[in-house]
Amino acid sequence: MGIMLDYCVGEMVTNASRGIVGKVVDVILLTRLNGSEFYLNPELIQSVEKTPDTVVTLVNEKKLVVRESPEVIRQRYIEYRQQISQPCLAGNER
């Protein structure tokens, strides 16, 4: 499941109270094998394979081993693509 950091993808944001200034990026939450969570820009994913651990290969050839199955990552990517293709609405009207 992705999270929206603020407003719309690609919209320029200045929000001093939250410490956010610049372009907004939508990300997906993943979990390393040691249990620590991190957010990944799904546009960086080149491939996902089960070996038996799930290995996410990024476009820069870096490999990440995560707890989520390839199916879960696929679903999160689909949700991300659906979210970014929605039109931006004024303010926080989503």
Secondary structure, 3 states (H helix, E strand, C coil): CEEECCCCCCCEEEEHHHCEEEECCEEEEEEECCCCEEEECHHHEEEEEECCCEEEEECCCCEEEECCCHHHHHHHHHHHHHHHCCCCCCCCCC
